[in-house]
Amino acid sequence: MHLRCGAFKLDLSTPQVMGILNVTPDSFSDGGQYTHNESAVAHALQLIEDGAAVLDIGGESTRPNATPVPLQQELQRVIPVIEALVARNIAVPISIDTYKPAVMRAAIEAGASIVNDVRALQEAGAMDVVAASNAGVCLMHMQGTPQTMQDDPQYDDVLLEVKDFLRARRDVCLAAGISADRILLDPGFGFGKTRAHNIALARSLSELLDLDCPLLVGLSRKSVLGQVTGNDVAARLYASVAAAVVSAMQGAHLLRVHDVKATVEALKVVTALK
Ligand code: 7PJ
């Protein structure tokens, strides 16, 4: 199993880590710490040293009720960081966490190799931007929008509905000429899901392997882990590592995490003992 993305062929035969690099001032867990270009670059280099196989750069928080960021501001946040990292010839692909086609295009031009889209390329023009590039793409499931998604999410069968959505979006990508080895699929933990929905999905993650694309899982520091442990966001490291381990045991290929060093080490044990 591998992912083709830009100039990279990412080996996913063992579970790998995508390190989160937020350059938003209001991200819920490390908001405000990495808004300056220099400190964002320094953090990114640390994540690579800690073993991240991908860096995921985001300039707009998608937490529930987050305020949308205007296009120009999002560009100003993320593009200089991508350019600075590309100029340093880093050895890992850069992923851009955005749903805006103009940000996707600018990020790819600046050297990003993966588009991580919580709206699964449903924004007008987004599919065309990715299809016209050689970037990889992560298609994530979300019910509703970040403004309203946690109000009262409802499913008849959460696994079936998430799986049908991901299959349909994958098929639209294939029809647009984006080959299956450029596509990551993600059930979107916390995006329009209750605690019960998140847990049901986590338990049946392996069912998504039928879709024949590598799976990305983002559970790091998320509220479901707070609900399970009673810990607030600053104290969810152990829970996050446990969630990454369980996900990898069920077949997840890429774990999107804040705590790269701890997760990379835990995943080495998964790989050795599985
Ligand atoms: C995810 C994401 C996720 C993907 C965020 C947070 C909220 N992208 N972006 N999957 N979550 N693909 O990190 O808690 O789960 S932002």
Boltz pocket constraint, residues with backbone or C-beta under 6 A from the ligand:
constraints:
  - pocket:
      binder: B
      contacts: [[A, 62], [A, 63], [A, 97], [A, 116], [A, 117], [A, 118], [A, 138], [A, 140], [A, 186], [A, 188], [A, 189], [A, 216], [A, 217], [A, 218], [A, 219], [A, 220], [A, 221], [A, 222], [A, 256]]
      max_distance: 6.0
